[in-house]
Amino acid sequence: MSENARDQKPKVGDSEKITINLGYVDLGHIDLLVQEGFYANRTDLIRTAIRNQIDRHGDALRQAVTRKRVDLGLRHYSRGDLEAARDAGEMLDIRVLGLATIAPDVTPDLARATIASIAVLGALHASSAVKAALADRMR
């Protein structure tokens, strides 16, 4: 993983909020490390721990990305992209590790006419109508 991509702090809209459940002892250890000044806050420790695990498994991740043929990072599909695929008679197999977005002006009919399958490891941002239209094509 590149140092620049990993060390950039996420801006509003550049991250996804998740919720985790921790045991009281683990949470206490986290709070103690924060209190002792090792980390700025709980989130800082959790992000660092996640990044350390991603680094630890970096070779396996790179091999999986190559094997699964996924786009890494941000991938945006505009109405024009999908109209061009439709006009060319192509169906898209979308595979993204990161964030995939489908423009708000894409209709459910256009999405169904152009997207054969969609698999996103990370987050998919699309209208609820487009997500519903593609529900049977999501992996």
A tleap script that builds the chain and sets N, CA, C and O, in Angstrom:
source leaprc.protein.ff14SB
mol = sequence {
  NMET SER GLU ASN ALA ARG ASP GLN LYS PRO
  LYS VAL GLY ASP SER GLU LYS ILE THR ILE
  ASN LEU GLY TYR VAL ASP LEU GLY HIE ILE
  ASP LEU LEU VAL GLN GLU GLY PHE TYR ALA
  ASN ARG THR ASP LEU ILE ARG THR ALA ILE
  ARG ASN GLN ILE ASP ARG HIE GLY ASP ALA
  LEU ARG GLN ALA VAL THR ARG LYS ARG VAL
  ASP LEU GLY LEU ARG HIE TYR SER ARG GLY
  ASP LEU GLU ALA ALA ARG ASP ALA GLY GLU
  MET LEU ASP ILE ARG VAL LEU GLY LEU ALA
  THR ILE ALA PRO ASP VAL THR PRO ASP LEU
  ALA ARG ALA THR ILE ALA SER ILE ALA VAL
  LEU GLY ALA LEU HIE ALA SER SER ALA VAL
  LYS ALA ALA LEU ALA ASP ARG MET CARG
}
set mol.1.N position { 0.845 -1.174 0.000 }
set mol.1.CA position { 0.000 0.000 0.000 }
set mol.1.C position { 0.891 1.238 0.000 }
set mol.1.O position { 1.922 1.264 0.672 }
set mol.2.N position { 0.501 2.248 -0.741 }
set mol.2.CA position { 1.349 3.431 -0.814 }
set mol.2.C position { 1.213 4.267 0.448 }
set mol.2.O position { 0.136 4.369 1.034 }
set mol.3.N position { 2.318 4.856 0.849 }
set mol.3.CA position { 2.314 5.665 2.074 }
set mol.3.C position { 1.374 6.855 1.931 }
set mol.3.O position { 0.652 7.182 2.873 }
set mol.4.N position { 1.369 7.514 0.760 }
set mol.4.CA position { 0.526 8.693 0.571 }
set mol.4.C position { -0.956 8.352 0.684 }
set mol.4.O position { -1.711 9.061 1.350 }
set mol.5.N position { -1.371 7.267 0.034 }
set mol.5.CA position { -2.780 6.898 0.069 }
set mol.5.C position { -3.204 6.521 1.475 }
set mol.5.O position { -4.324 6.826 1.886 }
set mol.6.N position { -2.334 5.867 2.213 }
set mol.6.CA position { -2.700 5.390 3.535 }
set mol.6.C position { -2.705 6.496 4.567 }
set mol.6.O position { -3.540 6.485 5.471 }
set mol.7.N position { -1.792 7.456 4.458 }
set mol.7.CA position { -1.636 8.455 5.501 }
set mol.7.C position { -2.554 9.659 5.362 }
set mol.7.O position { -2.632 10.476 6.279 }
set mol.8.N position { -3.246 9.789 4.247 }
set mol.8.CA position { -4.138 10.925 4.099 }
set mol.8.C position { -5.333 10.749 5.016 }
set mol.8.O position { -5.934 9.676 5.072 }
set mol.9.N position { -5.677 11.820 5.740 }
set mol.9.CA position { -6.839 11.759 6.616 }
set mol.9.C position { -8.099 11.890 5.772 }
set mol.9.O position { -8.148 12.721 4.865 }
set mol.10.N position { -9.112 11.088 6.055 }
set mol.10.CA position { -10.329 11.170 5.263 }
set mol.10.C position { -11.059 12.479 5.512 }
set mol.10.O position { -11.132 12.965 6.641 }
set mol.11.N position { -11.594 13.036 4.441 }
set mol.11.CA position { -12.420 14.229 4.537 }
set mol.11.C position { -13.869 13.775 4.663 }
set mol.11.O position { -14.190 12.612 4.417 }
set mol.12.N position { -14.738 14.704 5.048 }
set mol.12.CA position { -16.152 14.377 5.117 }
set mol.12.C position { -16.575 13.882 3.737 }
set mol.12.O position { -16.286 14.534 2.733 }
set mol.13.N position { -17.248 12.753 3.675 }
set mol.13.CA position { -17.649 12.170 2.410 }
set mol.13.C position { -16.626 11.214 1.839 }
set mol.13.O position { -16.938 10.478 0.903 }
set mol.14.N position { -15.391 11.200 2.379 }
set mol.14.CA position { -14.349 10.298 1.899 }
set mol.14.C position { -14.235 9.055 2.766 }
set mol.14.O position { -13.328 8.245 2.573 }
set mol.15.N position { -15.131 8.898 3.702 }
set mol.15.CA position { -15.046 7.744 4.587 }
set mol.15.C position { -16.451 7.236 4.879 }
set mol.15.O position { -17.448 7.920 4.649 }
set mol.16.N position { -16.491 6.021 5.389 }
set mol.16.CA position { -17.757 5.382 5.738 }
set mol.16.C position { -17.736 5.117 7.232 }
set mol.16.O position { -16.742 4.621 7.761 }
set mol.17.N position { -18.809 5.438 7.907 }
set mol.17.CA position { -18.883 5.210 9.347 }
set mol.17.C position { -19.301 3.768 9.596 }
set mol.17.O position { -20.238 3.262 8.979 }
set mol.18.N position { -18.585 3.112 10.518 }
set mol.18.CA position { -18.937 1.748 10.913 }
set mol.18.C position { -19.109 1.705 12.420 }
set mol.18.O position { -18.641 2.589 13.137 }
set mol.19.N position { -19.772 0.686 12.882 }
set mol.19.CA position { -19.968 0.481 14.312 }
set mol.19.C position { -19.391 -0.880 14.673 }
set mol.19.O position { -19.610 -1.859 13.959 }
set mol.20.N position { -18.656 -0.944 15.777 }
set mol.20.CA position { -18.119 -2.222 16.242 }
set mol.20.C position { -18.484 -2.399 17.704 }
set mol.20.O position { -18.683 -1.431 18.438 }
set mol.21.N position { -18.565 -3.639 18.100 }
set mol.21.CA position { -18.796 -3.972 19.507 }
set mol.21.C position { -17.493 -4.483 20.083 }
set mol.21.O position { -16.854 -5.357 19.497 }
set mol.22.N position { -17.092 -3.949 21.223 }
set mol.22.CA position { -15.879 -4.373 21.914 }
set mol.22.C position { -16.222 -4.785 23.335 }
set mol.22.O position { -17.159 -4.269 23.944 }
set mol.23.N position { -15.452 -5.714 23.840 }
set mol.23.CA position { -15.596 -6.077 25.249 }
set mol.23.C position { -15.106 -4.933 26.131 }
set mol.23.O position { -14.335 -4.082 25.687 }
set mol.24.N position { -15.551 -4.922 27.360 }
set mol.24.CA position { -15.203 -3.837 28.281 }
set mol.24.C position { -13.706 -3.781 28.574 }
set mol.24.O position { -13.145 -2.696 28.726 }
set mol.25.N position { -13.067 -4.924 28.652 }
set mol.25.CA position { -11.632 -4.942 28.937 }
set mol.25.C position { -10.853 -4.368 27.761 }
set mol.25.O position { -9.942 -3.562 27.952 }
set mol.26.N position { -11.213 -4.787 26.521 }
set mol.26.CA position { -10.548 -4.225 25.339 }
set mol.26.C position { -10.743 -2.709 25.275 }
set mol.26.O position { -9.803 -1.964 24.999 }
set mol.27.N position { -11.966 -2.269 25.533 }
set mol.27.CA position { -12.247 -0.837 25.518 }
set mol.27.C position { -11.437 -0.121 26.597 }
set mol.27.O position { -10.942 0.983 26.368 }
set mol.28.N position { -11.301 -0.729 27.750 }
set mol.28.CA position { -10.492 -0.153 28.819 }
set mol.28.C position { -9.034 -0.032 28.422 }
set mol.28.O position { -8.386 0.973 28.716 }
set mol.29.N position { -8.513 -1.064 27.748 }
set mol.29.CA position { -7.127 -0.996 27.273 }
set mol.29.C position { -6.950 0.144 26.274 }
set mol.29.O position { -5.955 0.867 26.314 }
set mol.30.N position { -7.918 0.294 25.384 }
set mol.30.CA position { -7.853 1.392 24.409 }
set mol.30.C position { -7.842 2.725 25.134 }
set mol.30.O position { -7.011 3.586 24.845 }
set mol.31.N position { -8.754 2.898 26.067 }
set mol.31.CA position { -8.820 4.165 26.807 }
set mol.31.C position { -7.532 4.439 27.582 }
set mol.31.O position { -7.097 5.587 27.677 }
set mol.32.N position { -6.923 3.394 28.134 }
set mol.32.CA position { -5.668 3.566 28.858 }
set mol.32.C position { -4.553 4.019 27.913 }
set mol.32.O position { -3.772 4.905 28.259 }
set mol.33.N position { -4.473 3.419 26.722 }
set mol.33.CA position { -3.455 3.831 25.744 }
set mol.33.C position { -3.665 5.280 25.300 }
set mol.33.O position { -2.702 6.016 25.089 }
set mol.34.N position { -4.928 5.682 25.161 }
set mol.34.CA position { -5.225 7.080 24.821 }
set mol.34.C position { -4.816 7.982 25.981 }
set mol.34.O position { -4.171 9.010 25.775 }
set mol.35.N position { -5.188 7.602 27.186 }
set mol.35.CA position { -4.864 8.387 28.375 }
set mol.35.C position { -3.359 8.539 28.561 }
set mol.35.O position { -2.889 9.586 29.008 }
set mol.36.N position { -2.602 7.501 28.221 }
set mol.36.CA position { -1.146 7.535 28.361 }
set mol.36.C position { -0.467 8.264 27.200 }
set mol.36.O position { 0.757 8.389 27.180 }
set mol.37.N position { -1.242 8.738 26.247 }
set mol.37.CA position { -0.697 9.556 25.160 }
set mol.37.C position { -0.186 8.803 23.952 }
set mol.37.O position { 0.432 9.405 23.074 }
set mol.38.N position { -0.425 7.496 23.879 }
set mol.38.CA position { 0.019 6.732 22.710 }
set mol.38.C position { -0.816 7.068 21.478 }
set mol.38.O position { -0.316 6.995 20.355 }
set mol.39.N position { -2.074 7.433 21.673 }
set mol.39.CA position { -2.989 7.773 20.583 }
set mol.39.C position { -3.789 9.001 20.981 }
set mol.39.O position { -3.998 9.269 22.164 }
set mol.40.N position { -4.232 9.744 19.973 }
set mol.40.CA position { -4.998 10.967 20.239 }
set mol.40.C position { -6.397 10.649 20.774 }
set mol.40.O position { -6.934 11.383 21.604 }
set mol.41.N position { -6.977 9.552 20.294 }
set mol.41.CA position { -8.328 9.167 20.707 }
set mol.41.C position { -8.582 7.719 20.292 }
set mol.41.O position { -7.712 7.084 19.695 }
set mol.42.N position { -9.747 7.203 20.598 }
set mol.42.CA position { -10.080 5.817 20.269 }
set mol.42.C position { -10.005 5.559 18.763 }
set mol.42.O position { -9.465 4.546 18.320 }
set mol.43.N position { -10.550 6.486 17.995 }
set mol.43.CA position { -10.561 6.330 16.535 }
set mol.43.C position { -9.154 6.229 15.986 }
set mol.43.O position { -8.894 5.424 15.092 }
set mol.44.N position { -8.243 7.033 16.506 }
set mol.44.CA position { -6.849 7.007 16.058 }
set mol.44.C position { -6.252 5.619 16.274 }
set mol.44.O position { -5.582 5.090 15.386 }
set mol.45.N position { -6.486 5.025 17.442 }
set mol.45.CA position { -5.972 3.687 17.721 }
set mol.45.C position { -6.596 2.658 16.786 }
set mol.45.O position { -5.883 1.813 16.245 }
set mol.46.N position { -7.890 2.710 16.588 }
set mol.46.CA position { -8.578 1.725 15.753 }
set mol.46.C position { -8.124 1.841 14.301 }
set mol.46.O position { -7.873 0.826 13.652 }
set mol.47.N position { -8.015 3.061 13.784 }
set mol.47.CA position { -7.518 3.236 12.412 }
set mol.47.C position { -6.101 2.703 12.274 }
set mol.47.O position { -5.778 2.041 11.288 }
set mol.48.N position { -5.253 2.988 13.257 }
set mol.48.CA position { -3.871 2.499 13.220 }
set mol.48.C position { -3.836 0.976 13.234 }
set mol.48.O position { -3.067 0.365 12.491 }
set mol.49.N position { -4.658 0.366 14.069 }
set mol.49.CA position { -4.694 -1.097 14.141 }
set mol.49.C position { -5.152 -1.698 12.808 }
set mol.49.O position { -4.599 -2.701 12.354 }
set mol.50.N position { -6.145 -1.095 12.193 }
set mol.50.CA position { -6.637 -1.589 10.902 }
set mol.50.C position { -5.560 -1.442 9.833 }
set mol.50.O position { -5.326 -2.368 9.056 }
set mol.51.N position { -4.914 -0.301 9.790 }
set mol.51.CA position { -3.853 -0.085 8.794 }
set mol.51.C position { -2.693 -1.055 9.003 }
set mol.51.O position { -2.103 -1.537 8.036 }
set mol.52.N position { -2.367 -1.341 10.259 }
set mol.52.CA position { -1.302 -2.317 10.536 }
set mol.52.C position { -1.677 -3.704 10.007 }
set mol.52.O position { -0.826 -4.407 9.463 }
set mol.53.N position { -2.921 -4.095 10.160 }
set mol.53.CA position { -3.364 -5.391 9.645 }
set mol.53.C position { -3.368 -5.406 8.113 }
set mol.53.O position { -3.005 -6.413 7.504 }
set mol.54.N position { -3.767 -4.318 7.500 }
set mol.54.CA position { -3.732 -4.231 6.040 }
set mol.54.C position { -2.292 -4.331 5.543 }
set mol.54.O position { -2.019 -5.037 4.572 }
set mol.55.N position { -1.368 -3.627 6.203 }
set mol.55.CA position { 0.052 -3.730 5.849 }
set mol.55.C position { 0.564 -5.151 6.041 }
set mol.55.O position { 1.290 -5.677 5.198 }
set mol.56.N position { 0.182 -5.763 7.151 }
set mol.56.CA position { 0.640 -7.121 7.471 }
set mol.56.C position { 0.229 -8.122 6.392 }
set mol.56.O position { 0.967 -9.064 6.103 }
set mol.57.N position { -0.932 -7.920 5.807 }
set mol.57.CA position { -1.456 -8.828 4.795 }
set mol.57.C position { -1.355 -8.232 3.389 }
set mol.57.O position { -2.074 -8.648 2.481 }
set mol.58.N position { -0.465 -7.262 3.216 }
set mol.58.CA position { -0.350 -6.527 1.954 }
set mol.58.C position { -0.135 -7.399 0.734 }
set mol.58.O position { -0.783 -7.192 -0.292 }
set mol.59.N position { 0.770 -8.382 0.825 }
set mol.59.CA position { 1.024 -9.262 -0.323 }
set mol.59.C position { -0.225 -10.038 -0.714 }
set mol.59.O position { -0.557 -10.128 -1.896 }
set mol.60.N position { -0.907 -10.588 0.255 }
set mol.60.CA position { -2.129 -11.349 -0.025 }
set mol.60.C position { -3.201 -10.444 -0.626 }
set mol.60.O position { -3.928 -10.855 -1.531 }
set mol.61.N position { -3.299 -9.206 -0.122 }
set mol.61.CA position { -4.282 -8.268 -0.667 }
set mol.61.C position { -3.972 -7.921 -2.118 }
set mol.61.O position { -4.872 -7.902 -2.958 }
set mol.62.N position { -2.697 -7.644 -2.419 }
set mol.62.CA position { -2.322 -7.306 -3.793 }
set mol.62.C position { -2.615 -8.475 -4.734 }
set mol.62.O position { -3.099 -8.269 -5.847 }
set mol.63.N position { -2.327 -9.687 -4.295 }
set mol.63.CA position { -2.607 -10.863 -5.128 }
set mol.63.C position { -4.109 -11.032 -5.353 }
set mol.63.O position { -4.538 -11.361 -6.459 }
set mol.64.N position { -4.902 -10.809 -4.315 }
set mol.64.CA position { -6.352 -10.947 -4.438 }
set mol.64.C position { -6.929 -9.887 -5.368 }
set mol.64.O position { -7.818 -10.181 -6.167 }
set mol.65.N position { -6.428 -8.654 -5.271 }
set mol.65.CA position { -6.901 -7.583 -6.153 }
set mol.65.C position { -6.619 -7.952 -7.606 }
set mol.65.O position { -7.473 -7.761 -8.471 }
set mol.66.N position { -5.431 -8.477 -7.875 }
set mol.66.CA position { -5.071 -8.887 -9.230 }
set mol.66.C position { -5.926 -10.066 -9.687 }
set mol.66.O position { -6.452 -10.066 -10.800 }
set mol.67.N position { -6.060 -11.063 -8.825 }
set mol.67.CA position { -6.812 -12.271 -9.163 }
set mol.67.C position { -8.282 -11.962 -9.419 }
set mol.67.O position { -8.883 -12.506 -10.345 }
set mol.68.N position { -8.854 -11.101 -8.608 }
set mol.68.CA position { -10.279 -10.798 -8.730 }
set mol.68.C position { -10.568 -9.716 -9.770 }
set mol.68.O position { -11.723 -9.439 -10.090 }
set mol.69.N position { -9.495 -9.108 -10.293 }
set mol.69.CA position { -9.627 -8.059 -11.321 }
set mol.69.C position { -10.573 -6.948 -10.869 }
set mol.69.O position { -11.555 -6.640 -11.545 }
set mol.70.N position { -10.268 -6.363 -9.734 }
set mol.70.CA position { -11.085 -5.269 -9.222 }
set mol.70.C position { -10.392 -3.935 -9.460 }
set mol.70.O position { -9.165 -3.849 -9.480 }
set mol.71.N position { -11.208 -2.894 -9.642 }
set mol.71.CA position { -10.685 -1.536 -9.684 }
set mol.71.C position { -10.428 -1.124 -8.249 }
set mol.71.O position { -11.281 -1.317 -7.382 }
set mol.72.N position { -9.257 -0.559 -7.992 }
set mol.72.CA position { -8.864 -0.175 -6.644 }
set mol.72.C position { -9.020 1.325 -6.464 }
set mol.72.O position { -8.469 2.106 -7.240 }
set mol.73.N position { -9.768 1.734 -5.447 }
set mol.73.CA position { -9.914 3.156 -5.146 }
set mol.73.C position { -11.324 3.646 -5.408 }
set mol.73.O position { -12.300 3.017 -5.000 }
set mol.74.N position { -11.420 4.766 -6.089 }
set mol.74.CA position { -12.702 5.398 -6.384 }
set mol.74.C position { -13.058 5.147 -7.845 }
set mol.74.O position { -12.219 5.327 -8.727 }
set mol.75.N position { -14.296 4.732 -8.105 }
set mol.75.CA position { -14.737 4.517 -9.482 }
set mol.75.C position { -16.125 5.100 -9.623 }
set mol.75.O position { -17.058 4.674 -8.943 }
set mol.76.N position { -16.265 6.093 -10.522 }
set mol.76.CA position { -17.540 6.783 -10.722 }
set mol.76.C position { -18.111 6.407 -12.082 }
set mol.76.O position { -17.393 6.405 -13.082 }
set mol.77.N position { -19.395 6.089 -12.119 }
set mol.77.CA position { -20.100 5.780 -13.358 }
set mol.77.C position { -21.136 6.873 -13.590 }
set mol.77.O position { -22.102 7.008 -12.840 }
set mol.78.N position { -20.913 7.642 -14.638 }
set mol.78.CA position { -21.835 8.739 -14.965 }
set mol.78.C position { -22.941 8.223 -15.884 }
set mol.78.O position { -22.873 7.108 -16.402 }
set mol.79.N position { -23.929 9.036 -16.066 }
set mol.79.CA position { -24.999 8.685 -17.008 }
set mol.79.C position { -24.416 8.505 -18.408 }
set mol.79.O position { -24.812 7.602 -19.145 }
set mol.80.N position { -23.467 9.379 -18.766 }
set mol.80.CA position { -22.819 9.277 -20.074 }
set mol.80.C position { -22.061 7.967 -20.248 }
set mol.80.O position { -22.093 7.365 -21.321 }
set mol.81.N position { -21.373 7.523 -19.185 }
set mol.81.CA position { -20.657 6.241 -19.241 }
set mol.81.C position { -21.624 5.101 -19.552 }
set mol.81.O position { -21.357 4.259 -20.408 }
set mol.82.N position { -22.743 5.090 -18.847 }
set mol.82.CA position { -23.704 4.007 -19.020 }
set mol.82.C position { -24.428 4.110 -20.362 }
set mol.82.O position { -24.722 3.088 -20.983 }
set mol.83.N position { -24.716 5.323 -20.813 }
set mol.83.CA position { -25.334 5.489 -22.130 }
set mol.83.C position { -24.387 5.025 -23.232 }
set mol.83.O position { -24.827 4.417 -24.208 }
set mol.84.N position { -23.089 5.307 -23.088 }
set mol.84.CA position { -22.101 4.853 -24.074 }
set mol.84.C position { -22.034 3.331 -24.110 }
set mol.84.O position { -21.937 2.740 -25.185 }
set mol.85.N position { -22.086 2.695 -22.950 }
set mol.85.CA position { -22.083 1.232 -22.896 }
set mol.85.C position { -23.338 0.682 -23.562 }
set mol.85.O position { -23.267 -0.281 -24.326 }
set mol.86.N position { -24.479 1.287 -23.276 }
set mol.86.CA position { -25.741 0.838 -23.881 }
set mol.86.C position { -25.686 0.980 -25.399 }
set mol.86.O position { -26.072 0.068 -26.131 }
set mol.87.N position { -25.197 2.143 -25.871 }
set mol.87.CA position { -25.135 2.398 -27.311 }
set mol.87.C position { -24.171 1.449 -28.014 }
set mol.87.O position { -24.352 1.137 -29.191 }
set mol.88.N position { -23.138 0.986 -27.289 }
set mol.88.CA position { -22.169 0.038 -27.857 }
set mol.88.C position { -22.636 -1.413 -27.695 }
set mol.88.O position { -21.967 -2.341 -28.150 }
set mol.89.N position { -23.781 -1.597 -27.048 }
set mol.89.CA position { -24.296 -2.939 -26.830 }
set mol.89.C position { -23.511 -3.725 -25.791 }
set mol.89.O position { -23.496 -4.955 -25.816 }
set mol.90.N position { -22.860 -3.013 -24.879 }
set mol.90.CA position { -22.041 -3.652 -23.849 }
set mol.90.C position { -22.773 -3.704 -22.517 }
set mol.90.O position { -23.581 -2.836 -22.187 }
set mol.91.N position { -22.461 -4.750 -21.767 }
set mol.91.CA position { -22.933 -4.853 -20.389 }
set mol.91.C position { -21.707 -4.791 -19.494 }
set mol.91.O position { -20.695 -5.426 -19.789 }
set mol.92.N position { -21.782 -4.042 -18.416 }
set mol.92.CA position { -20.650 -3.849 -17.514 }
set mol.92.C position { -20.681 -4.848 -16.362 }
set mol.92.O position { -21.730 -5.112 -15.773 }
set mol.93.N position { -19.517 -5.393 -16.057 }
set mol.93.CA position { -19.318 -6.173 -14.840 }
set mol.93.C position { -18.465 -5.291 -13.942 }
set mol.93.O position { -17.254 -5.185 -14.135 }
set mol.94.N position { -19.093 -4.664 -12.968 }
set mol.94.CA position { -18.421 -3.699 -12.098 }
set mol.94.C position { -17.864 -4.426 -10.884 }
set mol.94.O position { -18.595 -5.103 -10.162 }
set mol.95.N position { -16.550 -4.277 -10.665 }
set mol.95.CA position { -15.881 -4.852 -9.491 }
set mol.95.C position { -14.952 -3.780 -8.935 }
set mol.95.O position { -13.981 -3.390 -9.585 }
set mol.96.N position { -15.253 -3.308 -7.736 }
set mol.96.CA position { -14.504 -2.214 -7.129 }
set mol.96.C position { -14.140 -2.563 -5.694 }
set mol.96.O position { -14.959 -3.086 -4.938 }
set mol.97.N position { -12.899 -2.265 -5.334 }
set mol.97.CA position { -12.454 -2.322 -3.952 }
set mol.97.C position { -12.214 -0.872 -3.552 }
set mol.97.O position { -11.218 -0.272 -3.955 }
set mol.98.N position { -13.108 -0.315 -2.772 }
set mol.98.CA position { -13.044 1.093 -2.392 }
set mol.98.C position { -14.432 1.693 -2.429 }
set mol.98.O position { -15.327 1.256 -1.705 }
set mol.99.N position { -14.610 2.698 -3.274 }
set mol.99.CA position { -15.908 3.374 -3.390 }
set mol.99.C position { -16.340 3.384 -4.841 }
set mol.99.O position { -15.619 3.879 -5.708 }
set mol.100.N position { -17.515 2.839 -5.105 }
set mol.100.CA position { -18.136 2.919 -6.427 }
set mol.100.C position { -19.330 3.854 -6.318 }
set mol.100.O position { -20.144 3.729 -5.404 }
set mol.101.N position { -19.430 4.791 -7.256 }
set mol.101.CA position { -20.575 5.693 -7.268 }
set mol.101.C position { -21.255 5.623 -8.625 }
set mol.101.O position { -20.601 5.530 -9.664 }
set mol.102.N position { -22.562 5.668 -8.595 }
set mol.102.CA position { -23.374 5.753 -9.802 }
set mol.102.C position { -24.100 7.082 -9.710 }
set mol.102.O position { -24.786 7.358 -8.726 }
set mol.103.N position { -23.946 7.897 -10.733 }
set mol.103.CA position { -24.469 9.271 -10.723 }
set mol.103.C position { -25.957 9.304 -10.381 }
set mol.103.O position { -26.709 8.393 -10.727 }
set mol.104.N position { -26.365 10.368 -9.697 }
set mol.104.CA position { -27.768 10.484 -9.283 }
set mol.104.C position { -28.757 10.555 -10.444 }
set mol.104.O position { -29.928 10.213 -10.279 }
set mol.105.N position { -28.294 11.002 -11.634 }
set mol.105.CA position { -29.213 11.113 -12.770 }
set mol.105.C position { -29.343 9.820 -13.570 }
set mol.105.O position { -30.015 9.800 -14.601 }
set mol.106.N position { -28.707 8.736 -13.108 }
set mol.106.CA position { -28.854 7.431 -13.759 }
set mol.106.C position { -30.191 6.836 -13.329 }
set mol.106.O position { -30.483 6.739 -12.137 }
set mol.107.N position { -30.992 6.441 -14.305 }
set mol.107.CA position { -32.300 5.859 -14.001 }
set mol.107.C position { -32.150 4.367 -13.712 }
set mol.107.O position { -31.184 3.742 -14.152 }
set mol.108.N position { -33.092 3.801 -12.982 }
set mol.108.CA position { -33.056 2.351 -12.745 }
set mol.108.C position { -33.055 1.552 -14.055 }
set mol.108.O position { -32.374 0.532 -14.157 }
set mol.109.N position { -33.815 2.011 -15.055 }
set mol.109.CA position { -33.859 1.304 -16.335 }
set mol.109.C position { -32.507 1.323 -17.035 }
set mol.109.O position { -32.088 0.309 -17.592 }
set mol.110.N position { -31.815 2.467 -17.015 }
set mol.110.CA position { -30.496 2.556 -17.637 }
set mol.110.C position { -29.500 1.657 -16.897 }
set mol.110.O position { -28.679 0.989 -17.525 }
set mol.111.N position { -29.575 1.644 -15.581 }
set mol.111.CA position { -28.677 0.796 -14.798 }
set mol.111.C position { -28.895 -0.678 -15.145 }
set mol.111.O position { -27.926 -1.409 -15.351 }
set mol.112.N position { -30.140 -1.122 -15.213 }
set mol.112.CA position { -30.434 -2.526 -15.533 }
set mol.112.C position { -30.032 -2.871 -16.960 }
set mol.112.O position { -29.640 -4.004 -17.242 }
set mol.113.N position { -30.130 -1.905 -17.854 }
set mol.113.CA position { -29.797 -2.153 -19.260 }
set mol.113.C position { -28.288 -2.244 -19.496 }
set mol.113.O position { -27.855 -2.759 -20.527 }
set mol.114.N position { -27.490 -1.750 -18.555 }
set mol.114.CA position { -26.045 -1.652 -18.806 }
set mol.114.C position { -25.161 -2.353 -17.782 }
set mol.114.O position { -23.979 -2.570 -18.050 }
set mol.115.N position { -25.689 -2.709 -16.631 }
set mol.115.CA position { -24.874 -3.322 -15.578 }
set mol.115.C position { -25.305 -4.773 -15.402 }
set mol.115.O position { -26.399 -5.061 -14.916 }
set mol.116.N position { -24.405 -5.691 -15.815 }
set mol.116.CA position { -24.699 -7.127 -15.707 }
set mol.116.C position { -24.501 -7.617 -14.288 }
set mol.116.O position { -25.268 -8.443 -13.792 }
set mol.117.N position { -23.453 -7.098 -13.629 }
set mol.117.CA position { -23.178 -7.500 -12.246 }
set mol.117.C position { -22.410 -6.384 -11.562 }
set mol.117.O position { -21.738 -5.575 -12.202 }
set mol.118.N position { -22.532 -6.366 -10.251 }
set mol.118.CA position { -21.824 -5.349 -9.477 }
set mol.118.C position { -21.390 -5.960 -8.148 }
set mol.118.O position { -22.201 -6.517 -7.407 }
set mol.119.N position { -20.100 -5.844 -7.866 }
set mol.119.CA position { -19.529 -6.337 -6.610 }
set mol.119.C position { -18.629 -5.241 -6.064 }
set mol.119.O position { -17.655 -4.851 -6.707 }
set mol.120.N position { -18.951 -4.752 -4.895 }
set mol.120.CA position { -18.181 -3.673 -4.291 }
set mol.120.C position { -17.711 -4.110 -2.911 }
set mol.120.O position { -18.513 -4.471 -2.050 }
set mol.121.N position { -16.406 -4.072 -2.716 }
set mol.121.CA position { -15.818 -4.291 -1.401 }
set mol.121.C position { -15.481 -2.908 -0.878 }
set mol.121.O position { -14.480 -2.315 -1.280 }
set mol.122.N position { -16.289 -2.404 -0.006 }
set mol.122.CA position { -16.163 -1.034 0.477 }
set mol.122.C position { -17.545 -0.424 0.537 }
set mol.122.O position { -18.365 -0.820 1.365 }
set mol.123.N position { -17.816 0.542 -0.337 }
set mol.123.CA position { -19.112 1.212 -0.298 }
set mol.123.C position { -19.603 1.500 -1.705 }
set mol.123.O position { -18.819 1.795 -2.607 }
set mol.124.N position { -20.906 1.409 -1.877 }
set mol.124.CA position { -21.574 1.765 -3.126 }
set mol.124.C position { -22.487 2.938 -2.845 }
set mol.124.O position { -23.363 2.863 -1.983 }
set mol.125.N position { -22.281 4.026 -3.574 }
set mol.125.CA position { -23.165 5.183 -3.471 }
set mol.125.C position { -23.963 5.275 -4.762 }
set mol.125.O position { -23.412 5.510 -5.838 }
set mol.126.N position { -25.261 5.086 -4.637 }
set mol.126.CA position { -26.191 5.176 -5.757 }
set mol.126.C position { -27.556 5.465 -5.160 }
set mol.126.O position { -27.773 5.278 -3.963 }
set mol.127.N position { -28.473 5.919 -5.998 }
set mol.127.CA position { -29.812 6.179 -5.485 }
set mol.127.C position { -30.432 4.873 -5.011 }
set mol.127.O position { -30.061 3.793 -5.469 }
set mol.128.N position { -31.371 4.984 -4.098 }
set mol.128.CA position { -32.030 3.776 -3.581 }
set mol.128.C position { -32.782 3.061 -4.700 }
set mol.128.O position { -32.894 1.835 -4.679 }
set mol.129.N position { -33.298 3.808 -5.675 }
set mol.129.CA position { -34.011 3.189 -6.794 }
set mol.129.C position { -33.057 2.371 -7.663 }
set mol.129.O position { -33.409 1.276 -8.102 }
set mol.130.N position { -31.857 2.890 -7.914 }
set mol.130.CA position { -30.862 2.160 -8.709 }
set mol.130.C position { -30.386 0.931 -7.933 }
set mol.130.O position { -30.246 -0.148 -8.510 }
set mol.131.N position { -30.136 1.087 -6.630 }
set mol.131.CA position { -29.726 -0.073 -5.826 }
set mol.131.C position { -30.801 -1.154 -5.855 }
set mol.131.O position { -30.485 -2.338 -5.963 }
set mol.132.N position { -32.059 -0.760 -5.760 }
set mol.132.CA position { -33.147 -1.742 -5.794 }
set mol.132.C position { -33.218 -2.421 -7.157 }
set mol.132.O position { -33.461 -3.625 -7.237 }
set mol.133.N position { -33.009 -1.666 -8.219 }
set mol.133.CA position { -33.064 -2.223 -9.562 }
set mol.133.C position { -31.935 -3.216 -9.812 }
set mol.133.O position { -32.082 -4.145 -10.606 }
set mol.134.N position { -30.795 -3.015 -9.123 }
set mol.134.CA position { -29.636 -3.889 -9.323 }
set mol.134.C position { -29.489 -4.957 -8.236 }
set mol.134.O position { -28.510 -5.703 -8.236 }
set mol.135.N position { -30.433 -5.035 -7.328 }
set mol.135.CA position { -30.315 -5.927 -6.168 }
set mol.135.C position { -30.021 -7.373 -6.573 }
set mol.135.O position { -29.226 -8.043 -5.914 }
set mol.136.N position { -30.640 -7.860 -7.633 }
set mol.136.CA position { -30.413 -9.247 -8.048 }
set mol.136.C position { -29.089 -9.432 -8.783 }
set mol.136.O position { -28.725 -10.558 -9.122 }
set mol.137.N position { -28.366 -8.344 -9.033 }
set mol.137.CA position { -27.095 -8.414 -9.734 }
set mol.137.C position { -25.917 -8.104 -8.824 }
set mol.137.O position { -24.767 -8.124 -9.263 }
set mol.138.N position { -26.202 -7.817 -7.552 }
set mol.138.CA position { -25.146 -7.495 -6.592 }
set mol.138.C position { -24.598 -8.771 -5.987 }
set mol.138.O position { -25.336 -9.694 -5.643 }
set mol.139.N position { -23.274 -8.794 -5.868 }
set mol.139.CA position { -22.609 -9.951 -5.238 }
set mol.139.C position { -21.963 -9.511 -3.959 }
set mol.139.O position { -21.348 -10.322 -3.267 }
savepdb mol mol.pdb
quit
